[in-house]
Amino acid sequence: MPKGASPKREREYRMLERKFKQEGRYPGREEEVAARIVNKQRAVTGETKYQHTAPKRSASRRKSRSARNSARA
């Protein structure tokens, strides 16, 4: 984990790593995958210098279900 990670993120990293080892997922890469997941979460929430921007949803996906159904009729 990077130096700037909070204790909460450190715990989350260790928990993910342990979980992956128990489940047998990502053999030999458990640490890497857990770190990537935690680092991405840190970026999305603004805890890092470089923030991740989530992809924008298209207008058709933003419409409510009722609006889509009335448009089909």
C-alpha positions as CSV (number, residue, x, y, z in Angstrom):
1,M,0.0,0.0,0.0
2,P,1.2,3.6,-0.6
3,K,2.4,5.7,2.2
4,G,-0.7,8.0,2.2
5,A,-3.2,5.3,2.7
6,S,-5.4,5.6,5.8
7,P,-5.6,2.8,8.4
8,K,-9.1,2.0,7.0
9,R,-7.7,1.4,3.5
10,E,-4.8,-0.7,5.0
11,R,-7.4,-2.9,6.7
12,E,-9.4,-3.2,3.6
13,Y,-6.3,-4.2,1.6
14,R,-5.4,-6.9,4.0
15,M,-9.0,-8.2,4.1
16,L,-9.2,-8.4,0.3
17,E,-5.8,-10.1,0.1
18,R,-6.9,-12.7,2.7
19,K,-10.2,-13.3,0.9
20,F,-8.5,-13.8,-2.4
21,K,-6.1,-16.3,-0.9
22,Q,-8.9,-18.3,0.8
23,E,-11.0,-18.4,-2.4
24,G,-8.0,-19.2,-4.6
25,R,-8.7,-16.3,-6.8
26,Y,-5.8,-14.5,-8.7
27,P,-3.2,-17.1,-7.7
28,G,0.1,-15.4,-7.1
29,R,-1.4,-12.0,-7.8
30,E,-3.5,-11.5,-4.7
31,E,-1.5,-8.6,-3.3
32,E,-1.4,-6.8,-6.7
33,V,-5.2,-7.1,-7.3
34,A,-6.1,-6.1,-3.7
35,A,-3.8,-3.0,-4.0
36,R,-5.3,-2.0,-7.4
37,I,-8.8,-2.3,-6.0
38,V,-8.0,-0.2,-2.9
39,N,-6.1,2.4,-5.0
40,K,-8.9,2.8,-7.4
41,Q,-11.3,3.3,-4.6
42,R,-9.0,5.9,-3.1
43,A,-8.9,7.8,-6.4
44,V,-12.6,7.7,-6.9
45,T,-13.3,9.2,-3.4
46,G,-10.6,11.9,-3.9
47,E,-8.1,10.5,-1.4
48,T,-5.2,10.7,-3.9
49,K,-3.5,13.5,-5.8
50,Y,-4.9,12.2,-9.1
51,Q,-8.6,11.6,-9.0
52,H,-10.4,9.1,-11.1
53,T,-13.3,10.3,-13.1
54,A,-16.1,7.8,-13.6
55,P,-17.3,7.4,-17.2
56,K,-20.4,9.4,-17.9
57,R,-23.6,7.6,-18.7
58,S,-25.3,8.2,-22.0
59,A,-28.6,10.1,-22.1
60,S,-30.5,7.0,-23.1
61,R,-29.3,5.2,-19.9
62,R,-30.2,8.2,-17.7
63,K,-33.9,8.2,-18.6
64,S,-36.2,6.7,-16.0
65,R,-37.8,3.4,-16.7
66,S,-41.2,5.0,-17.2
67,A,-39.8,7.6,-19.7
68,R,-38.3,4.8,-21.7
69,N,-41.5,2.8,-21.7
70,S,-43.6,5.8,-22.8
71,A,-41.2,6.5,-25.6
72,R,-41.7,3.0,-27.0
73,A,-45.4,3.3,-27.1
